[in-house]
Amino acid sequence: SNTIGKQYTTDISMAEDAEFKAGLEGVVVSQTKLSSVRGDVGQLVYSGYDINELAGKATFEEVVYLLYHQRLPNQAELDELKAKLASYRELPALVVDFIKGLPKDARPMHAIRSAVSALGCSDPTADDNDLDSAREKALSLIAKIPVITAYFHRARQGKELLASDPTLSEAENFLYLVDGEKPSKDKADTIDMCYVLHADHGFNASTFSSRVTIATLSDMYSAITSAIGTLKGPLHGGANEGVIKMLTEIGSLDKVDAYVEDALANKRKIMGIGHRVYKVLDPRAPHLKRMAKKLTAELGETKWIDMSERIAELMLERKNLNANVDFYSATVYYSLGIPTDLFTPLFAIARTAGWTAQVLEQLAENRLIRPRAKYIGEEGKTYTPIGER
Ligand code: COA
């Protein structure tokens, strides 16, 4: 008991000496070769490439290769990766039945998270964390999560579930499975670029939770299930759905100012604005804004983008806060006719590239992630028998 007492004293003093950062703000918890988020200058780097160098040039599949290998593929390597992803798209019957059995009014992020978890049940090698085996599971998840999303969306409408088309890219195949027809080149290219912009983003909350899960040597499916559950929240990936909800609520450009003033006065957050790391403009936002402007102009309906621009202008003026990735992606997806509750799933589909690459990086040099909390509770209480309380 002497030793236990000593241990206890040491732990308390260590915890009290350590500096506490609410929300782990600014705390560096790992090293990574995958991506760097430079909040002071508004720069995002994927394995050596500034995002502006990749956006509109590299395809999502090239970025997957980049995140897995820290270099861009040559044509043969890219073809091989694409063929592999296509070969992994088919879902096990157990998972298809699981998706069909879900309530039609389940929220898609709940459905996708649960179906990924079900994938783990149908893979007898799920717990094999050998790097080669984990890499195959990772690629299989990149290929399967879009199919899960599309199948749930079709199943809830009572529509037929289509077989994937191996000749289509990831973006094309997803849109094909959702809409039941092959997408236009413009639509597929826009979604592909959105995938590129969302593929990885340093130690964001969902990536961190995937790393925490795999660091216990759990398994790839559990890590990605954790990540999806974390992305879902309105302070993270859920914000893009929140933006459309907000725009619908406001209704028209002339009501924007009053809405924002009211939100600020009542300390309500404006969705799609602000960022933990970026203190200047999120470098992904201008790309999405450009796409949103083009798409809304083509549709002849600029209301959403006009409202968005006014909100962004006011938030910069009033709070010195900038638009983040979710702000304009909402209008992009809306203009493409994507159902609102598939906005966050689209983020999940793209970020699976980053999550899985980061999980593999964690596995390659693993150490259990186990931080500390500063105890601020009471001390020295004695036990009162229940009858005397
Ligand atoms: N609307 C209104 N005010 C905001 C705001 C927003 N979207 N984001 C931050 N603020 C204000 C806070 O009220 C706070 O102001 P105060 O100092 O006057 O109290 C200050 O800015 C700091 O905000 P805080 O929530 O502590 O920052 P954070 O680093 O913990 O949060 C986010 C970062 C992203 C969670 C936060 O900006 C947010 O909730 N944004 C909306 C949700 C969103 O778009 N998420 C997607 C992120 S990619």
Residues whose N, C-alpha, C, O or C-beta is under 5 A from the ligand:
A	BS01	COA	P234 L235 H236 A239 R268 K269 I270 M271 G272 I273 G274 H275 R276 N324 D326
